[in-house]
Amino acid sequence: MRRHEVWGRRRIGSDSGFATVWTACAVAALLVVTGVILWLGGAVAARQRAAAAADLAALAAAGQAVLGSDRACAAAERVVQRMRVRIANCEFAGWDALVEVETTLPGALGANPTVRARARAGPVLPFGVRDERNQR
């Protein structure tokens, strides 16, 4: 027999090509896992960005509290716009600024969940002075 005739014949039930199928399945599974990890990384990054924006916006609002709540919340709005998030709520409880921001996660297949973060900032009391509002 010639060499090409031996290679051209295949036995029924042989495992020829079986490794290709397993490799294709393994590559597909790795791509799915990589996609999930990237999506989770984006979710964590969006959550951290929202938390940082809420903290900075609350500080900005608390710093402008003596000018009134409208101007203080406008200062908070400027901060969150620069950080590419939206302000959901800005209000004052006494001198404390309460800010809530939200952002949308980069989603796949049209699913874009919203991430929210809240922060509170206000004046610092001198050492030894007790704040009766926070006592339970």
Contacts in CASP RR format, 6 or more apart in sequence:
PFRMAT RR
TARGET T0000
AUTHOR 0000-0000-0000
METHOD contacts of the structure
MODEL  1
MRRHEVWGRRRIGSDSGFATVWTACAVAALLVVTGVILWLGGAVAARQRA
AAAADLAALAAAGQAVLGSDRACAAAERVVQRMRVRIANCEFAGWDALVE
VETTLPGALGANPTVRARARAGPVLPFGVRDERNQR
10 16 0 8 1.000
39 106 0 8 1.000
39 107 0 8 1.000
39 108 0 8 1.000
42 105 0 8 1.000
42 106 0 8 1.000
43 105 0 8 1.000
43 115 0 8 1.000
46 103 0 8 1.000
46 104 0 8 1.000
46 105 0 8 1.000
46 106 0 8 1.000
46 115 0 8 1.000
47 115 0 8 1.000
47 117 0 8 1.000
49 83 0 8 1.000
49 84 0 8 1.000
49 85 0 8 1.000
49 103 0 8 1.000
50 85 0 8 1.000
50 101 0 8 1.000
50 102 0 8 1.000
50 103 0 8 1.000
50 115 0 8 1.000
50 116 0 8 1.000
50 117 0 8 1.000
51 117 0 8 1.000
51 119 0 8 1.000
52 83 0 8 1.000
53 79 0 8 1.000
53 80 0 8 1.000
53 83 0 8 1.000
53 85 0 8 1.000
53 101 0 8 1.000
53 103 0 8 1.000
53 117 0 8 1.000
54 80 0 8 1.000
54 99 0 8 1.000
54 100 0 8 1.000
54 101 0 8 1.000
54 117 0 8 1.000
54 118 0 8 1.000
54 119 0 8 1.000
55 119 0 8 1.000
55 121 0 8 1.000
56 79 0 8 1.000
56 83 0 8 1.000
57 76 0 8 1.000
57 77 0 8 1.000
57 79 0 8 1.000
57 80 0 8 1.000
57 87 0 8 1.000
57 90 0 8 1.000
57 99 0 8 1.000
57 101 0 8 1.000
57 119 0 8 1.000
58 76 0 8 1.000
58 97 0 8 1.000
58 98 0 8 1.000
58 99 0 8 1.000
58 119 0 8 1.000
58 120 0 8 1.000
58 121 0 8 1.000
58 122 0 8 1.000
59 97 0 8 1.000
59 121 0 8 1.000
60 72 0 8 1.000
60 75 0 8 1.000
60 76 0 8 1.000
60 78 0 8 1.000
60 79 0 8 1.000
61 72 0 8 1.000
61 73 0 8 1.000
61 75 0 8 1.000
61 76 0 8 1.000
61 90 0 8 1.000
61 92 0 8 1.000
61 97 0 8 1.000
61 99 0 8 1.000
61 121 0 8 1.000
62 72 0 8 1.000
62 95 0 8 1.000
62 96 0 8 1.000
62 97 0 8 1.000
62 121 0 8 1.000
62 122 0 8 1.000
62 123 0 8 1.000
63 72 0 8 1.000
63 75 0 8 1.000
63 97 0 8 1.000
63 121 0 8 1.000
64 71 0 8 1.000
64 72 0 8 1.000
64 74 0 8 1.000
64 75 0 8 1.000
65 72 0 8 1.000
65 92 0 8 1.000
65 95 0 8 1.000
65 97 0 8 1.000
65 122 0 8 1.000
69 90 0 8 1.000
69 91 0 8 1.000
69 92 0 8 1.000
72 90 0 8 1.000
72 92 0 8 1.000
72 97 0 8 1.000
73 87 0 8 1.000
73 90 0 8 1.000
73 91 0 8 1.000
76 87 0 8 1.000
76 90 0 8 1.000
76 97 0 8 1.000
76 99 0 8 1.000
77 87 0 8 1.000
77 90 0 8 1.000
80 86 0 8 1.000
80 87 0 8 1.000
80 101 0 8 1.000
84 103 0 8 1.000
85 101 0 8 1.000
85 102 0 8 1.000
85 103 0 8 1.000
86 101 0 8 1.000
86 102 0 8 1.000
86 103 0 8 1.000
87 99 0 8 1.000
87 100 0 8 1.000
87 101 0 8 1.000
88 100 0 8 1.000
88 101 0 8 1.000
88 102 0 8 1.000
88 116 0 8 1.000
89 98 0 8 1.000
89 99 0 8 1.000
89 100 0 8 1.000
90 97 0 8 1.000
90 98 0 8 1.000
90 99 0 8 1.000
90 100 0 8 1.000
91 97 0 8 1.000
91 98 0 8 1.000
92 98 0 8 1.000
95 122 0 8 1.000
95 123 0 8 1.000
96 120 0 8 1.000
96 121 0 8 1.000
96 122 0 8 1.000
97 120 0 8 1.000
97 121 0 8 1.000
97 122 0 8 1.000
98 118 0 8 1.000
98 119 0 8 1.000
98 120 0 8 1.000
99 118 0 8 1.000
99 119 0 8 1.000
99 120 0 8 1.000
99 121 0 8 1.000
100 116 0 8 1.000
100 117 0 8 1.000
100 118 0 8 1.000
101 116 0 8 1.000
101 117 0 8 1.000
101 118 0 8 1.000
102 114 0 8 1.000
102 115 0 8 1.000
102 116 0 8 1.000
102 117 0 8 1.000
103 114 0 8 1.000
103 115 0 8 1.000
104 112 0 8 1.000
104 113 0 8 1.000
104 114 0 8 1.000
104 115 0 8 1.000
105 112 0 8 1.000
105 113 0 8 1.000
105 114 0 8 1.000
105 115 0 8 1.000
106 112 0 8 1.000
107 113 0 8 1.000
125 131 0 8 1.000
END
